[in-house]
Amino acid sequence: MIRTGQQYLDSIRDGRRIWMNGERVKDVTTHPMFRPIVSIRARMYDMQHEAAFRDRLVYTDDKGDESPLALQLPHTQEDWKAKRIATDTVLDEVGGIVTRVGDETIGEMWSLYDGQDILNEVNPQFAENIRHHVHKAMYADPFHVSANTDPKGDRSKRPQDQDPDMLLHVVRETDAGIIVRGAKYETAAAYANQAFTKPTIANWGDAELSDYAVGFICDFSSPNLKFICRTGFAGRAPIEDYPLSNRYDEVEALVIFDDVLIPWENVLFYRHTKAATFIRATLHRYSAFAFVQRNQKLADMMIGAALFNVRQTGLDRQQAVQEKLATLACYREGINAHLTASIAMAEESPGGLLMPNQSLLMAGRVLACSRLHEMMHLTRELCGGQICVTPDVATFRDPETAPWMEKFYSINETWQAEDRRKLLAYARDMLNSDYAGHRLTFQLFAQAPPFAHLAAVYRNFDWNGALEFVQRSAGLSEGVLQQGKGGNK
């Protein structure tokens, strides 16, 4: 089934318990701080039915069944190229960047699909459950997100040595399923249908079994869930002044699990710390691709804003400006190269899927995230100081002040005050606003902190190739080579 936007909207009007700014949200689809992003997600569903987009967003299998192309299991390079086109198609149509909308979060399920052998060590039913839920995600088309980070508490202590609810855990088993308690921070949870909920990085010690080592599909219509949301950016100021904040804010929530029943058919692994550790190590094997692809789109946004700003006054003729633009282009193309190469050099996964080349993809993620703040500052330089001193739209439209705004913000016949104001507002919201700071932090930590990004590169890089070359080039003994390779285990 390919859902419509209306079907999606109806599905999240389920009486869920949502709070924002100390008030209960009665309808997440109409609340002013949720409505913009909810409308974008509904638009994405409707795009799948429209002739202009259908061939880029919908997949038809050998049986004639249709499903979202972004949610299909990847088996070939062509599958990945099509997924990349699908993501760009959506971002181009909605006019901005939205991240936690399904194509990125579904990849975590594929990582679990690769771990079926490990799940079988715990309980063969768990592997059957993951196959069922991967199929359900493809053909029922739910809005599927990700639940990862717990409040954690005092991280120098084991969770058992403090308030045990600081990490989500199982409190008891029943015939119907497991009962879980704790909390998770989740982007988009308040307006999604379900989440793959899994353990954060935990200190298992030498324990083989732990009530904290649990992963499951959480249905957000569960009556014992509470969604405590941060204040949204939408509606704080006119959309003309903050065009990105008012349209693309993806609201996070602290989701409280107050003794929530998880049916056994939704449990993907439980108690076995080996399974939990495997999932943590391979979690972003696929999802990093869609995540990094957003950085490429953000680079395009920065380049466009900077280039318009310097060309409207002729500054692009200066060598120093051209060098800064070229630096932005190198950042953008560096991301593009890693994404492209990771598919060109794709590898078969343990579960028989095709995964992006892990060393190239994880190195690309480090590049995209670690240099983003530098590129944002470079774009500020190219846009100039007026992005932080330009008055708001009301000043441009007030009869008393409008003539002055027209005089001092018009440059030539092409660049009149209104276009100039729009560009400066766009750049300000992308680079300087509360939303801009939030997005920068989100890109840095959304999948993992920087040290974990580098750890993923360390785990996936082919160290043996460099060792073998130096062993031959320097005439080292075979024993030295084997000892060196042993350090990679």
Disulfide bonds with the S-S distance in Angstrom:
none
